[in-house]
Amino acid sequence: MNILIRLLISALAVFICATVLPGADVDGFMIAIVVAAVLAVLNLLVKPILVILTIPITILTLGLFLLVINTLLVLLADYLVPGFAVDGFWWALVFSILLSIINSVFGVLGKD
């Protein structure tokens, strides 16, 4: 049940990000749920591999390269999910940062 609630919170965060940012578009809340699920799977399966492969550059950039990895995951979700579009790398970067912030805020509010 906890996973379902976290998925719905992430979908709400995706929907808010797509509404606020002019460079991101989602066709509805159901597509936002799919995007949240795809991002969760990508974060579970692909992100650890990318983090391990890019340890030297991540250390060199003091961890800022993790933003690039998150951006690439958003772009991959854009490729995989019809009905979800991000206009380019920079919009995907802003989208991933805003998504992380919104998910953090909702996570703090959900713990009370």
N, C-alpha and C positions, 0 to 999 in steps of 0.2 A: 504494500500500500504506500509506503514511504517513497518508493521509486516512482510510482504513478503521480504522486503529488509533486515531486521534484521535476518530473517531466512536464507537467502542466505549468509549473512556475517558469521553467525554461522556455516553454512555448509562449507564455505571456511576455517574457523578456524579448524573445525574437520578434513578436508582433509589435511591441513597443519600439524596438530599434528600427524596424522596417517602417513604422509610421513616422518616426522622428527624422530619420535620415532620408534625404532626397535621392541618394545613390543606391538605396536598397529597397526592394519591393517584395512583398509576399501577398499571394492572392486571397488569403483568408486565414482564419484561425486554425482550420484543419491542416492547412499546409504548414503553418507555424509549428504545429505539433509534430508533423513529419520532419521538419527541419531540426527541431529540438532532438528528436529521436536519432536522426542521422548524425548530428553533431555529437551526441552522447556515444554512439557506436564508434565514430571516428576518434573521439578522445580516448576511448577505451582500447581500441585496437591499433590505430595508426600513430597517434601522438607519442606513445612510449618508444616506438621504433625510431621515429624522427628525432626525439630528444637524445636517444643514445647515439645515433649516427652523427649528431651535430654538437656533441659535448665540447669539442675544442673551440668552435666558433661561439658557442654559448658562454663559455668561460671568458673568452676574449672580449666579448661585448657585455660582460657582467650581467648576463641573463636577458638582455634585451632581444636577443634572437628568438626567444620564446614567443614574442609578439608576432614575429614573422611566421613561426610554425602555426600559431592560432589563426593567422590570416590565411595561410594556405589551406587550413582545414575548412574555413568559411568558404573559400573559393571552390574547394572540392565539393562541399555541400551544395553550392550554387550549381555546379555541374551535374550533380546526381539528382537533385530534386526539381522536377518541373513545377513552375509556379513560384519559385524563389529565385530572385535575381539580385546580384550585386554588380555595380557598374565597373568595377576594377579593383586593383590591388589596394589603393588608398582608401576607397570606401569600405573594402573588406577589413582593412586595419581598424578604421574608426568603428565599424560594426562590431568587431571582436572585442575592442576595448569597452565600448558601451554595453555590450552584452555581459561582459565580465562584471562590470560595475553594478548593473541592474540585478544580476544573479546574486551578487554579494549582498546587496541591500535586502533583497527578498529572503536570502538565507538567514541574515541577522534577524529580520522581523519574524521569520518562521520559528526561530528557536525559543521565543518567549512563550 
